[in-house]
Amino acid sequence: MSTLKDFLEHKAYLMRVNSLLMTTQAGSGNPTSALSAAELVSCLFFHTMRYDPKNPNNPNNDRFIMSKPQATVLVYAAWKEAGVLTQDQLMGYRQFDSVLEAHPTRRFDRSEPATGSIGVGLSVGAGMAISAKMDHRDFYTYVMFGDSELAEGSMWEAVEIAAYYKLNNLVAILDCNGLGKSTATMHGRHADRYEAEFQSFGWRTIVIDGHDMQEVMTALDKAKQPHEAPTVIIAKTFKGYGVERVENKEGFHGFVFSKKELETILPEMESRFAAAAHFDASTFSWVPTIPQATTQNSVCNEVELAVPHYKMGEQVATGKAYGQALRAAGVACASVVVLDAEVKNATYTEIFEEKFPERFIQSFVAEQNMVSMAVGLERRGKIPFAATFGAFLVRAHDQIRMAAVGSSTIRVCGSHAGVSIGQDGPSQMGLEDIGMMRAIPDCVVLYPSDAISTYRLVQQMVNYNKGISYLRTTLMTTPVIYDVNEQFPIGGCKVVRQSQQDKVCIIGAGVTLHQALEAYAQLQECGIAVTVIDLYCIQPLDAVTIIQAANAAGDKLITVEDHYLQGGLGEAVVYALRNTAIIIQCLAVTQLPRSGSPERLMAWAEIDAAAIVKKVKEMI
């Protein structure tokens, strides 16, 4: 009589075969990485997980993240066995018109995050597990990763945060096959070493033979038994398992068999797994365990924040206004959550935490993990804002990049931008962040100059769902220059000073807008009229307004920014105006700064009012 174990072994066999067929058809891929995990994925999909194969949006579905992306072909094969994909669709793997990409992306709607860069999956899973606890949902999040991946520091950030938050709804599965891309992994197949490491972080550990289906079933069942900590199943496996000529051998990562080789390999595999290969599927009926489809969390559309109470001329740091805007966003929409990398009293996210402690996630000094946790929260319907110093976000650039690859819509804030932070010195000054974020596809880059623009741009971020959005805030206070009802649409800019006699157009943003306004006043005393533009949205850029203003100001333009020249506001403007006759001069930070007062540093960098006045006089 057929048993569940027989059925699962049959599915594992079919998934192995298709992993070989798909990669051979594509002429590229990583079949050996998939072969080691077939029993694990088979048991997850056809025994352990509760999910509706026809409805990936059921909010109570268990979730699976393949964090070792080289084995994604195995996941596609599993979805074929679950009735979601056809054999013809599998054979389109890695082709331009197929949604089955080499590494998972959201083009295939059963994929969760993009994990092509290893080290992000467990963090995303932690974000999903936190979301489940926030919403009082009982779904589990399963994350499979390889032993090579555990060399990534971001993995251990995720391990520690999951234990700290007691994420007992998170199950990690380590495919411990001992081989990486080019060499053996750090600990090889010494599962006891990984077990000791995870236990030291407070995880429950289960060590198994990853090719023994009964052990796999028992371990995954045990992982769902009540416990206060996350669970990791350490599965000892062999890379390339099932193909004798490559099994447990170095040098075959990314190795694809020819069609001629498969003529021998497939019969050998059929003989080796004879019972699984010849299993009579008609003797066993699999029905997925579909969780009750309760209502989705409420969706916030066109969120409106309450009118702020700032007064014209009031001195407010844009960073503080960010925290106040977050609080207002939290009032307006219950889906807004905030993550902070242990600088909440500097980014002012503590203002949100005071009002909504249950929606605030202290991520500690682990920026990479914070960003990927935000991705997990966003995948489960949250509107996450993640904040730290702009300088420290550089460390998480890969996670931000992968969030974009996965079509995530996380919101990111980088505080303490530029030399204007003063005495803390160059290690704390965000001077590369605009360039970093401008390079992200579909990323909106915002740089407010006062409390009103900050507040309104946070509202824009809440409602922006086409990609990542980034807000740059500054430490020093700046005066409120806009009316409380002023609006700041994405892709716009503000012409704040203009006359018919203007000789030059000056573009600033953030603190340099105020330097430009001071230069405007000084130039007026000299009888020189200039246009001043607040480029609060650096990407997408309002080239039309800038060109019109520059044309009206004698085709002369100056950009001024508290950022390195490379990748910054000035370069964005120069590129947008590259085919015009407009003469452009860029004032920016061009040398490594040092500690000093904000005023001294801006003068040294030649981005203050005096430098602007000097440049205007040179140009006319």
ABEGO torsion letter per residue (X at the ends): XBBAAAAAAAAAAAAAAAAAAAAAAAGBEBAAAAAAAAAAAAAAAAAABBBBAABAABAABBBBBBABAAAAAAAAAAAAAAGABBAAAAAABGBAABABBABBBAABAABBBBAABBGAAAAAAAAAAAAAAAAGBABBBBBBBBAAAAABAAAAAAAAAAAAAGBAABBBBBBBAGBBAABBBAAEABAAAAAAAAAAAGBBBBBBBAABAAAAAAAAAAAABBBABBBBBBBBBBBGBGBAAABGBBGABGBBBBAAAAAAAAAAAAAABAAAAABBAAABBBBBBBBBBBBBBBBBBGBBBBBBABBBGBBBBAAAAAAAAAAAAAAABAABBBBBBGAAAAAGAAAAAAABAAABBBAEBBAAAAAAAAAAAAAAGBBBBBBBBAAAAAAAAAAAAAAAAAGBABBBBBBGBEAAAEAAEAAABBAAAAAAAAABBGBBBBBBABAAAAAAAAAAAAABAAEBBBBBBBABBBBBABBAABBBBBGBBBBABBBAABABBBBBBEAAAAAAAAAAAAAAAAGBBBBBBBBABAOBBBAAAAAAAAAAAGGBBBBBBBBBABGBAAAAAAAAAAABABBBBBBBBABBBBBEBAAAAAAAAGABAAAAAAAAAAAX
